[in-house]
C-alpha cells in the first residue's frame, strides 16, 4: 500500500529536489493501491513541490466543440483523468483560461505562468503555457503513460511551424472569464490529413529511444507505475533535430533510423 511518504521518497529517488517546475501527465490506475486514493497522490506532489511549481494538464478538448462550446474554468471537468480533477479543485491552485488545453498550477509564480491563455487560438501556441515549459527549464513526468500523452511535443510542433498538425478552419468557442464576462475565441484543433485524425500523438512514441539515448528522458518509478522523467529543453532539441531532417518522419515512418542520433 502506497502512502504520501512513499511517494515523496519516489520523487527524491528521481533526483528531484522539490524546487523544480514540473508538469505531470498521469494514470492513477498505474500507481497501484494507494492509501487515501488520488487525494494522497496530489498531497504528495503539492507538499514536495511547495517551493517549486507543480502543474497538471486540465484539458477539455474531448468535450469542447461546435455544440458544447463554452469553457468555464471554475467548473469544467478535465478529460485527462482523476489526478488533474482532484488537483484543480485544491486551495491555492490556479487554472489557465485556454478553451481546450488548459493547465492547473500551484506554487512559485503560478498565476504569472498561466497568464494570457484566453488569447490562444491553437492548442499549444508559441509563447503560451506549454512553450513556457522550455523557457523555465521544466521537467515533464509521464506517470504511467507514454509520450503519446506528452502534450509538450505538440508545443514543439507549433513553435517549429511543422505543417499538417492543425485544422484548416477554427472552431468558434467561448470562455467564461473571472469577472463573469464571456470571451469569444476561434480555436484551431489538432488534425493530420495523412492519418485523418486529430489523435496523432501516439506517433510521438517513435522518438522514445532517442529521448533516452540523448539524455532528454530517463526511466523512473512512482508507486507501481513505470514513468518517464523528461527535460523540456532537451525534448525540444531532439525533436528539432529530427524534424529538420524530415518534417513528416513521425507520421510517415514506422520507426526512426538510429543513425539519426547514434
KEVOMAR-409350 format. One record per residue: x, y, z of N, C-alpha, C in turn; residue in three letters. Coordinates in Angstrom, 1 decimal, m for minus. Each point is the difference from the previous one (the first is absolute). Example, Ala and Ser with C-alpha at 12.3 -4.5 7.8 and 13.67 -1.06 7.14 Angstrom:
2
13.2|m5.7|7.8|m0.9|1.2|0.0|0.9|1.2|0.0|ALA
m0.4|1.1|m0.7|0.9|1.1|0.0|m0.8|1.1|0.8|SER
***
This chain:
262
0.8|m1.2|0.0|m0.8|1.2|0.0|0.9|1.2|0.0|UNK
m0.2|0.9|m1.0|0.8|1.2|m0.1|m0.6|1.1|0.8|UNK
0.9|0.9|0.6|m0.4|1.1|0.8|0.6|1.3|m0.5|UNK
m0.4|1.1|0.6|0.7|1.3|m0.4|1.5|m0.1|0.2|UNK
0.4|m0.6|1.1|1.4|m0.1|0.3|0.8|m0.8|m1.0|UNK
m0.6|m1.1|m0.5|0.7|m0.8|m1.0|0.1|0.7|m1.3|UNK
m1.1|0.8|m0.3|0.1|0.8|m1.3|1.0|1.1|0.1|UNK
0.2|0.6|1.1|1.0|1.1|0.2|1.4|m0.7|m0.2|UNK
0.2|m1.2|0.5|1.2|m0.7|m0.1|0.3|m0.3|m1.5|UNK
m1.1|m0.4|m0.7|0.1|m0.3|m1.4|0.5|1.3|m0.8|UNK
m0.5|1.1|0.3|0.4|1.3|m0.6|1.4|0.3|0.3|UNK
0.4|m0.2|1.2|1.4|0.2|0.4|0.9|m1.0|m0.8|UNK
m0.4|m1.2|m0.2|0.8|m1.0|m0.7|0.1|0.3|m1.5|UNK
m0.9|0.9|m0.5|0.2|0.4|m1.4|1.1|1.1|m0.1|UNK
0.5|0.4|1.1|1.0|1.1|0.0|m0.6|1.4|0.1|UNK
m1.3|0.1|0.3|m0.6|1.3|0.1|0.2|0.5|1.4|UNK
m0.1|1.4|0.1|0.2|0.6|1.3|m1.2|0.7|0.5|UNK
m1.0|0.2|m0.8|m1.3|0.7|0.4|0.0|1.4|m0.4|UNK
1.1|0.5|m0.5|0.1|1.4|m0.4|m0.2|0.2|m1.6|UNK
m0.2|m1.1|m0.6|m0.1|0.0|m1.5|m1.5|0.4|m0.4|UNK
m0.1|0.4|m1.2|m1.3|0.1|m0.7|m0.2|m1.3|m0.7|UNK
m1.2|m0.6|0.2|m0.3|m1.3|m0.6|m1.4|m0.1|m0.4|UNK
m0.2|m0.6|m1.2|m1.3|m0.3|m0.6|m0.2|m1.5|0.1|UNK
m1.1|m0.4|0.6|m0.3|m1.5|0.2|m1.2|m0.4|m0.8|UNK
0.2|m0.9|m0.9|m1.0|m0.8|m0.7|m0.1|m1.3|0.7|UNK
m1.3|m0.5|0.3|m0.1|m1.1|0.9|m1.1|m1.0|m0.3|UNK
0.3|m1.2|0.4|m1.0|m1.1|0.0|m0.1|m0.5|1.5|UNK
m1.1|0.3|0.6|m0.2|m0.4|1.4|0.1|m1.5|0.2|UNK
m0.6|m0.8|m0.9|m0.1|m1.4|0.2|1.4|m0.7|m0.2|UNK
0.9|0.7|m0.6|1.4|m0.6|m0.1|0.8|0.1|1.3|UNK
m0.5|0.8|0.9|0.8|0.2|1.2|m0.1|m1.2|1.0|UNK
m1.1|m0.7|m0.1|m0.3|m1.1|1.0|m0.9|0.5|1.1|UNK
0.0|m0.8|1.1|m0.8|0.3|1.2|0.6|1.2|0.7|UNK
m0.9|1.0|0.3|0.4|1.2|0.7|m0.9|0.3|1.2|UNK
0.6|0.1|1.1|m0.7|0.4|1.2|m0.6|1.4|m0.2|UNK
m1.3|0.1|m0.1|m0.5|1.4|m0.2|m0.3|0.3|m1.4|UNK
0.3|m0.8|m1.0|m0.3|0.2|m1.4|0.7|1.2|m0.6|UNK
m0.6|0.6|m1.0|0.6|1.1|m0.8|0.3|1.2|0.9|UNK
m0.7|0.2|1.1|0.3|1.1|0.9|1.4|m0.1|0.6|UNK
0.4|m1.2|0.3|1.3|m0.3|0.5|1.1|0.3|m1.0|UNK
m0.2|m0.3|m1.2|0.9|0.2|m1.1|0.2|1.6|m0.1|UNK
m1.1|0.7|m0.1|0.0|1.4|m0.1|0.7|0.7|1.2|UNK
m0.3|m0.6|1.2|0.6|0.5|1.2|1.5|m0.1|m0.1|UNK
0.5|m1.1|m0.5|1.5|m0.2|m0.1|0.6|1.0|m0.9|UNK
m0.6|0.2|m1.2|0.6|0.9|m0.9|0.0|1.4|0.5|UNK
m1.1|0.4|0.6|m0.1|1.4|0.5|0.9|0.3|1.1|UNK
0.2|m1.0|0.9|0.9|0.2|1.1|1.5|0.0|m0.5|UNK
0.3|m0.9|m0.9|1.4|m0.1|m0.4|0.4|1.2|m0.8|UNK
m0.9|0.5|m0.9|0.3|1.1|m0.9|m0.5|1.4|0.6|UNK
m0.1|0.1|1.3|m0.5|1.2|0.6|1.0|1.2|m0.3|UNK
1.2|m0.2|m0.2|1.0|1.0|m0.4|0.2|0.1|m1.5|UNK
m0.7|m0.9|m0.8|0.2|0.0|m1.4|m1.3|0.4|m0.7|UNK
m0.3|m0.6|m1.1|m1.2|0.3|m0.8|m0.5|m1.3|m0.5|UNK
m1.1|m0.5|0.6|m0.7|m1.3|m0.4|m1.1|0.3|m0.9|UNK
m0.1|m0.7|m1.1|m1.0|0.2|m1.0|m0.6|m1.4|m0.6|UNK
m1.2|0.1|m0.3|m0.6|m1.2|m0.8|m0.8|0.6|m1.2|UNK
m0.2|m0.8|m1.0|m1.0|0.5|m1.0|m1.4|m0.1|0.5|UNK
m0.8|0.9|m0.4|m1.5|m0.1|0.3|m0.7|0.1|m1.3|UNK
0.3|m0.7|m1.0|m0.5|0.1|m1.3|m1.5|m0.2|m0.1|UNK
m0.6|0.7|m0.9|m1.5|m0.2|m0.3|m0.3|m0.2|m1.5|UNK
1.1|m0.4|m0.7|m0.2|m0.1|m1.5|m1.0|m1.1|m0.3|UNK
m0.2|m1.0|0.9|m0.9|m1.1|m0.4|m1.4|0.4|0.0|UNK
m0.4|1.0|0.8|m1.4|0.4|0.0|m0.3|1.3|m0.7|UNK
1.0|0.8|m0.2|m0.2|1.3|m0.6|m0.1|m0.2|m1.5|UNK
m1.0|0.7|m0.6|m0.2|m0.1|m1.4|m1.0|1.1|m0.5|UNK
m0.6|m0.3|m1.1|m1.0|1.0|m0.6|m1.3|0.1|0.8|UNK
m0.4|m1.2|0.6|m1.2|0.0|0.8|0.2|0.3|1.4|UNK
1.0|m0.6|0.6|0.3|0.3|1.4|1.3|0.9|0.0|UNK
m0.3|1.3|0.0|1.0|0.9|m0.4|0.4|1.1|1.0|UNK
m0.4|m0.2|1.3|0.3|1.0|1.0|0.8|m0.6|1.1|UNK
1.2|0.5|0.2|1.0|m0.5|1.1|m0.1|0.9|1.2|UNK
m0.4|m0.6|1.1|0.0|0.6|1.3|1.1|m0.6|0.9|UNK
1.1|0.7|0.1|1.1|m0.6|0.7|m0.3|m0.4|1.5|UNK
m1.0|0.7|0.6|m0.3|m0.3|1.4|m0.7|m1.3|0.2|UNK
m0.7|m0.5|m1.1|m0.9|m1.2|0.2|0.3|m1.1|m1.0|UNK
0.6|0.3|m1.2|0.1|m1.0|m1.0|1.0|m1.1|0.4|UNK
m0.4|m1.3|0.0|0.9|m1.1|0.3|1.1|m0.1|m1.1|UNK
1.1|m0.5|0.4|1.1|m0.3|m0.9|m0.3|m1.4|m0.6|UNK
0.4|m0.2|m1.3|m0.2|m1.3|m0.6|1.2|m0.9|0.0|UNK
0.9|0.3|1.0|1.3|m0.7|0.0|0.3|m0.7|1.3|UNK
m1.1|m0.5|0.7|0.2|m0.9|1.1|m0.3|0.6|1.4|UNK
0.0|m0.8|1.0|m0.4|0.3|1.3|0.9|1.0|0.7|UNK
1.3|m0.2|m0.1|1.0|0.8|0.7|m0.1|1.5|m0.3|UNK
m0.1|0.4|m1.3|m0.2|1.4|m0.3|m1.3|0.5|0.5|UNK
m1.1|m0.8|0.0|m1.3|0.5|0.5|0.0|0.1|1.5|UNK
0.8|m0.7|0.8|0.1|0.2|1.4|0.9|1.3|0.2|UNK
1.1|0.1|m0.7|0.9|1.1|0.2|m0.6|1.3|m0.3|UNK
m0.8|0.1|m1.1|m0.5|1.3|m0.5|m0.9|0.7|1.1|UNK
m0.6|m0.8|0.9|m0.9|0.5|1.0|0.7|0.4|1.3|UNK
1.3|m0.3|0.1|0.7|0.3|1.3|0.2|1.5|0.2|UNK
0.0|0.4|1.3|0.3|1.4|0.3|1.4|0.4|m0.4|UNK
0.0|1.2|m0.6|1.3|0.5|m0.5|0.3|m0.4|m1.4|UNK
m0.7|m0.9|m0.6|0.2|m0.4|m1.4|m0.7|0.9|m1.0|UNK
0.7|0.4|m1.0|m0.6|0.9|m1.0|0.0|m0.8|m1.3|UNK
m1.0|0.4|m0.9|m0.2|m0.7|m1.2|0.0|1.0|m1.2|UNK
0.8|m0.3|m1.0|0.1|0.9|m1.2|m1.4|0.0|m0.7|UNK
m0.1|1.0|m0.9|m1.3|0.3|m0.6|0.0|m0.4|m1.5|UNK
0.8|m1.1|m0.3|0.0|m0.5|m1.4|m1.2|m0.9|m0.2|UNK
m0.8|0.2|m1.1|m1.2|m0.7|m0.1|0.1|m1.5|m0.2|UNK
1.1|m0.5|m0.5|0.1|m1.5|m0.2|1.2|m0.6|0.7|UNK
1.1|0.8|0.2|1.2|m0.6|0.6|0.5|0.8|1.2|UNK
m0.9|0.2|1.0|0.3|0.7|1.2|1.0|m0.9|0.9|UNK
0.6|0.7|0.9|0.8|m0.7|1.0|m0.4|0.5|1.4|UNK
0.3|m0.8|1.0|m0.2|0.5|1.4|1.4|0.1|0.6|UNK
0.3|1.0|0.8|1.3|0.3|0.5|0.0|0.4|1.5|UNK
1.0|m0.4|0.7|0.1|0.3|1.4|1.5|0.3|0.4|UNK
0.2|1.1|0.7|1.4|0.3|0.4|0.5|1.3|m0.5|UNK
1.3|0.0|m0.2|0.8|1.2|m0.3|m0.5|0.6|m1.3|UNK
m0.5|1.3|0.1|m0.4|0.7|m1.2|m1.0|m0.7|m0.8|UNK
m0.9|m0.7|0.6|m1.0|m0.8|m0.8|m0.9|0.9|m0.8|UNK
m0.5|1.1|0.7|m1.0|0.8|m0.7|0.7|0.7|m1.2|UNK
1.2|0.4|0.1|0.7|0.7|m1.1|0.3|m1.0|m1.1|UNK
0.2|m1.3|0.3|0.3|m1.0|m1.0|m1.2|m0.2|m0.9|UNK
m1.2|0.0|0.6|m1.2|m0.4|m0.8|m0.6|1.2|m0.7|UNK
0.6|1.2|0.2|m0.6|1.2|m0.5|m0.2|0.1|m1.6|UNK
m1.1|0.5|m0.5|m0.2|0.3|m1.4|m0.5|m1.2|m0.8|UNK
m0.3|m1.1|0.5|m0.4|m1.2|m0.8|m1.3|0.2|m0.6|UNK
m0.8|0.9|0.5|m1.3|0.3|m0.7|0.1|0.6|m1.4|UNK
1.2|0.4|m0.3|0.3|0.5|m1.4|0.5|m1.0|m1.0|UNK
0.2|m1.2|0.5|0.5|m1.1|m0.9|m1.1|m0.3|m1.1|UNK
0.5|m0.3|m1.2|m0.9|m0.5|m1.1|0.4|m1.3|m0.5|UNK
1.0|m0.7|0.7|0.4|m1.3|m0.4|0.3|m0.8|1.3|UNK
0.2|m1.3|0.0|0.2|m0.7|1.2|1.2|0.4|0.9|UNK
1.1|0.1|m0.7|1.3|0.3|0.7|0.8|1.0|m0.7|UNK
m0.5|1.3|0.0|0.7|1.0|m0.9|1.4|0.4|0.6|UNK
0.8|0.5|m0.9|1.3|0.6|0.4|m0.3|1.1|1.1|UNK
0.8|0.0|1.0|m0.2|1.0|1.1|m1.0|m0.4|1.0|UNK
m0.8|m1.1|m0.2|m1.0|m0.4|0.9|0.5|m0.8|1.1|UNK
m0.9|m0.5|0.9|0.5|m0.8|1.1|0.9|m1.2|m0.3|UNK
m0.4|m0.7|m1.1|0.7|m1.2|m0.3|1.4|0.3|m0.5|UNK
0.1|1.1|m0.8|1.3|0.4|m0.4|0.9|0.6|1.1|UNK
m0.7|0.5|1.0|0.8|0.6|1.2|0.7|m1.1|0.8|UNK
m0.4|m1.2|m0.1|0.6|m1.1|0.7|1.5|0.0|m0.4|UNK
0.3|0.2|m1.3|1.4|0.1|m0.5|0.7|1.2|0.6|UNK
m0.7|1.1|0.1|0.7|1.2|0.4|0.4|m0.1|1.5|UNK
m0.8|m0.7|0.8|0.3|m0.1|1.5|0.7|m1.3|0.3|UNK
0.5|m0.7|m1.1|0.8|m1.2|0.2|m0.8|m1.1|0.9|UNK
m1.3|m0.1|m0.4|m0.9|m0.9|0.8|0.3|m1.5|m0.3|UNK
m0.4|m0.8|1.0|0.0|m1.4|m0.1|m1.4|m0.4|m0.5|UNK
m0.1|m1.2|m0.6|m1.3|m0.6|m0.4|0.0|m1.4|0.5|UNK
m0.9|m0.4|0.8|m0.1|m1.3|0.5|m1.2|m0.7|m0.6|UNK
0.3|m1.1|m0.8|m1.0|m0.8|m0.6|m0.2|m1.2|1.0|UNK
m1.0|0.1|0.8|m0.3|m0.9|1.2|m0.9|m1.1|m0.5|UNK
0.6|m1.1|m0.4|m0.8|m1.1|m0.4|m0.6|0.1|m1.4|UNK
0.5|1.0|m0.8|m0.4|0.3|m1.3|1.2|0.1|m0.9|UNK
m0.2|0.1|m1.3|1.1|0.1|m1.0|0.0|1.4|m0.6|UNK
1.0|0.1|m0.9|0.1|1.3|m0.7|m1.3|0.3|m0.8|UNK
m0.8|m1.0|m0.2|m1.3|0.2|m0.7|m0.9|1.0|0.8|UNK
0.3|0.2|1.3|m0.7|1.0|0.8|0.8|1.2|0.3|UNK
1.2|0.2|m0.7|0.9|1.1|0.3|m0.4|1.2|m0.8|UNK
m1.0|0.8|0.5|m0.5|1.1|m0.7|1.1|1.0|m0.4|UNK
1.1|0.1|0.8|1.0|0.9|m0.3|0.5|m0.1|m1.5|UNK
0.0|m1.3|m0.5|0.6|m0.2|m1.4|m1.0|0.7|m1.0|UNK
m1.2|0.2|0.3|m0.9|0.8|m0.9|0.5|1.4|0.0|UNK
0.5|0.5|1.2|0.5|1.4|0.0|1.3|0.1|m0.9|UNK
0.8|m1.1|0.0|1.2|0.0|m0.8|m0.4|0.2|m1.5|UNK
m1.0|m0.8|m0.4|m0.6|0.1|m1.3|m0.3|1.4|m0.4|UNK
m0.8|0.7|0.9|m0.5|1.3|m0.3|1.2|1.0|0.0|UNK
0.9|m0.1|0.9|1.1|1.0|0.0|0.9|m0.2|m1.2|UNK
0.2|m1.2|m0.5|0.8|m0.2|m1.2|m0.8|0.2|m1.3|UNK
m1.3|0.2|0.1|m0.8|0.2|m1.2|m0.1|m1.3|m0.8|UNK
m0.1|m1.1|0.6|m0.1|m1.3|m0.7|m1.4|0.0|m0.7|UNK
m0.1|m0.4|m1.2|m1.2|0.1|m0.8|m0.9|m1.2|0.3|UNK
m1.3|0.1|m0.4|m1.0|m1.1|0.1|m0.1|m0.5|1.4|UNK
m0.2|1.0|0.9|m0.3|m0.4|1.4|m1.3|0.6|0.5|UNK
m0.6|0.9|m0.7|m1.2|0.7|0.5|m1.0|0.0|m1.1|UNK
m1.3|0.2|0.4|m1.1|0.1|m0.9|0.2|1.3|m0.9|UNK
m0.7|m0.1|m1.2|0.1|1.1|m0.9|m0.8|1.2|0.5|UNK
m1.1|m0.3|0.7|m0.9|1.1|0.5|m0.1|m0.1|1.5|UNK
m0.2|1.1|0.7|m0.2|m0.1|1.5|m1.4|m0.3|0.3|UNK
m0.2|m0.4|1.3|m1.3|m0.2|0.6|m0.3|1.1|0.9|UNK
m1.2|0.7|m0.1|m0.3|1.1|0.9|m0.3|m0.6|1.4|UNK
0.6|0.6|1.0|m0.2|m0.4|1.4|m0.2|1.2|0.9|UNK
m0.3|m0.2|1.2|m0.2|1.1|1.0|0.6|m0.4|1.3|UNK
0.6|1.0|0.7|0.6|m0.2|1.3|m0.7|0.9|1.0|UNK
m0.3|m0.6|1.2|m0.6|0.8|1.1|1.2|0.6|0.7|UNK
0.1|1.3|0.0|1.1|0.7|0.6|m0.2|0.1|1.6|UNK
1.0|0.3|0.7|m0.1|0.1|1.5|m1.1|1.1|0.4|UNK
m0.2|1.0|m0.8|m1.0|1.0|0.4|m1.4|m0.4|m0.5|UNK
m0.1|m1.2|m0.5|m1.3|m0.4|m0.5|m0.4|0.3|m1.4|UNK
0.8|0.9|m0.7|m0.2|0.3|m1.4|0.4|m1.2|m0.9|UNK
m0.4|0.1|m1.2|0.2|m1.1|m1.0|1.0|0.5|m1.0|UNK
1.1|m0.8|m0.2|0.9|0.4|m1.1|m0.2|m1.0|m1.2|UNK
m0.1|0.5|m1.2|m0.1|m0.8|m1.1|1.4|m0.3|m0.6|UNK
0.2|m1.3|m0.4|1.3|m0.4|m0.6|m0.3|m0.9|m1.2|UNK
0.9|0.0|m0.9|0.0|m0.9|m1.1|1.2|m0.9|0.1|UNK
m0.3|m1.3|0.3|1.0|m1.0|0.3|0.3|m1.0|m1.1|UNK
1.2|0.0|m0.5|0.4|m1.1|m0.9|0.3|m1.3|0.9|UNK
m0.4|m1.1|m0.6|0.1|m1.3|0.7|1.2|m0.8|m0.6|UNK
0.4|m1.0|0.7|1.0|m1.0|m0.5|m0.6|m0.8|m1.1|UNK
0.7|m0.1|m1.1|m0.4|m0.9|m1.1|1.1|m0.2|m1.0|UNK
0.1|m1.3|m0.4|1.0|m0.4|m1.0|m0.7|m0.6|m1.2|UNK
0.3|0.5|m1.2|m0.7|m0.4|m1.2|0.4|m1.4|m0.5|UNK
1.3|m0.4|0.3|0.4|m1.3|m0.4|m0.7|m1.1|0.8|UNK
0.0|0.2|1.3|m0.6|m0.9|0.9|m1.5|0.2|0.1|UNK
m0.5|1.1|m0.4|m1.5|0.4|0.0|m0.5|0.0|1.4|UNK
0.8|0.5|1.0|m0.5|0.1|1.3|0.7|1.1|0.8|UNK
m0.5|0.4|1.1|0.6|1.0|0.8|0.8|m0.8|1.1|UNK
m0.2|m1.3|0.1|0.7|m0.7|1.1|1.2|m0.7|m0.6|UNK
1.0|0.8|m0.3|1.3|m0.5|m0.6|1.1|0.0|1.0|UNK
m0.2|0.3|1.3|1.0|0.1|0.9|0.7|m1.3|0.3|UNK
m0.7|m1.2|m0.2|0.7|m1.3|0.2|1.3|m0.1|m0.9|UNK
0.0|0.8|m1.0|1.2|0.0|m0.9|1.3|0.5|0.8|UNK
m0.3|0.8|1.0|1.2|0.6|0.8|0.8|m1.1|0.6|UNK
m0.6|m1.2|0.3|0.8|m1.1|0.6|1.1|m0.5|m0.9|UNK
m0.1|0.3|m1.3|1.1|m0.5|m0.9|1.3|0.7|0.3|UNK
0.0|1.0|0.8|1.3|0.7|0.4|0.5|m0.4|1.4|UNK
m0.7|m0.9|0.6|0.3|m0.3|1.4|1.5|m0.5|0.2|UNK
0.4|m0.9|m0.9|1.4|m0.5|0.2|1.0|1.1|m0.1|UNK
m0.2|0.9|m1.0|0.9|1.2|m0.2|0.0|0.9|1.3|UNK
m1.2|0.2|0.5|m0.1|0.8|1.2|0.8|m0.6|1.2|UNK
0.0|m1.3|0.1|0.8|m0.7|1.1|1.5|0.2|m0.4|UNK
0.3|m0.4|m1.2|1.5|0.0|m0.4|0.6|1.4|0.1|UNK
m0.8|1.0|m0.3|0.6|1.4|m0.1|m0.2|0.7|1.3|UNK
m0.4|m0.6|1.1|m0.1|0.6|1.3|m1.2|0.9|0.2|UNK
m1.0|m0.1|m0.9|m1.2|0.9|0.1|m1.0|m0.7|1.0|UNK
0.1|m1.3|0.3|m0.9|m0.7|0.8|0.7|m1.1|0.7|UNK
m0.6|m0.4|1.1|0.5|m1.2|0.7|m1.1|m0.8|0.7|UNK
0.1|m1.3|0.1|m1.0|m0.8|0.6|0.1|0.1|1.6|UNK
m1.2|0.2|0.6|m0.1|0.1|1.4|m1.2|m0.7|0.5|UNK
m0.2|m0.1|1.3|m1.2|m0.6|0.6|m0.7|0.9|0.9|UNK
m1.4|m0.1|0.1|m0.8|0.7|0.9|m1.1|m1.0|0.5|UNK
0.1|m0.5|1.2|m0.8|m1.1|0.4|0.3|m1.2|m0.9|UNK
m1.0|m0.6|m0.5|0.2|m1.2|m0.9|0.2|0.5|m1.4|UNK
m0.2|1.2|m0.3|0.0|0.5|m1.4|1.4|0.2|m0.6|UNK
0.1|m0.5|m1.2|1.2|0.3|m0.8|m0.2|1.3|m0.6|UNK
1.0|0.9|0.2|m0.1|1.4|m0.4|1.1|0.5|m0.8|UNK
m0.1|1.1|m0.7|1.0|0.6|m0.8|0.2|1.5|0.5|UNK
1.2|0.3|0.5|0.2|1.4|0.4|0.8|0.7|m1.1|UNK
m0.6|1.1|m0.5|0.6|0.7|m1.2|0.4|1.4|0.4|UNK
0.9|0.5|m0.8|0.5|1.4|0.1|m0.6|0.7|m1.3|UNK
m0.8|1.0|0.3|m0.7|0.7|m1.1|1.0|0.5|m1.1|UNK
1.1|0.7|0.5|0.9|0.6|m1.0|0.7|m1.1|m0.9|UNK
0.3|m1.1|0.6|0.7|m1.1|m0.8|m1.0|m0.7|m0.9|UNK
m1.2|m0.2|0.5|m1.1|m0.5|m0.9|m0.1|0.9|m1.3|UNK
0.0|1.3|0.2|m0.1|0.9|m1.1|1.2|m0.2|m0.9|UNK
1.2|m0.1|0.5|1.2|m0.1|m0.8|0.0|m1.3|m0.9|UNK
m0.5|m1.1|0.6|0.0|m1.2|m0.7|m1.1|0.1|m1.2|UNK
m1.2|0.5|0.4|m1.0|0.1|m1.0|0.5|0.9|m1.2|UNK
0.6|1.1|0.4|0.5|1.0|m1.0|1.0|m0.7|m0.9|UNK
0.8|m0.8|0.5|1.0|m0.7|m0.8|m0.7|m0.9|m1.0|UNK
m0.9|m0.8|0.5|m0.7|m1.0|m0.9|m0.8|0.7|m1.1|UNK
m0.8|1.0|0.4|m0.9|0.7|m0.9|0.7|0.8|m1.0|UNK
1.3|0.4|0.3|0.8|0.6|m1.0|0.5|m1.0|m1.1|UNK
0.2|m1.2|0.4|0.4|m1.1|m0.9|m1.2|m0.3|m0.9|UNK
m1.2|m0.2|0.6|m1.2|m0.4|m0.7|m1.2|0.4|0.8|UNK
m0.7|1.0|m0.5|m1.1|0.6|0.8|m1.1|m1.0|0.3|UNK
m0.2|m0.9|m0.9|m1.2|m1.0|0.1|0.5|m1.3|0.6|UNK
1.2|m0.1|0.6|0.5|m1.3|0.4|m0.9|m0.8|0.9|UNK
m0.5|0.6|1.1|m0.7|m0.7|1.0|m1.4|m0.4|m0.5|UNK
m0.5|0.6|m1.1|m1.3|m0.3|m0.6|0.2|m1.1|m1.0|UNK
1.0|0.1|m0.9|0.0|m0.9|m1.1|1.0|m1.2|0.1|UNK
0.9|0.0|1.0|0.9|m1.1|0.2|m0.5|m0.9|1.2|UNK
0.1|m1.3|m0.2|m0.3|m0.9|1.1|1.0|0.1|1.2|UNK
1.2|0.3|m0.3|1.0|0.2|1.0|1.1|0.9|m0.6|UNK
0.7|0.7|0.9|1.0|1.0|m0.4|1.4|m0.7|m0.1|UNK
0.8|0.3|m1.0|1.3|m0.6|m0.2|0.9|0.4|1.2|UNK
0.7|m1.0|0.6|0.8|0.3|1.2|1.2|0.8|m0.4|UNK
0.4|0.0|m1.3|1.2|0.8|m0.4|m0.3|1.5|0.1|UNK
m1.2|0.3|0.2|m0.4|1.5|0.2|0.5|0.5|1.3|UNK
0.2|m0.9|1.0|0.5|0.5|1.3|1.2|m0.8|0.5|UNK
0.3|m1.2|m0.5|1.0|m0.8|0.6|1.3|0.1|m0.9|UNK
***
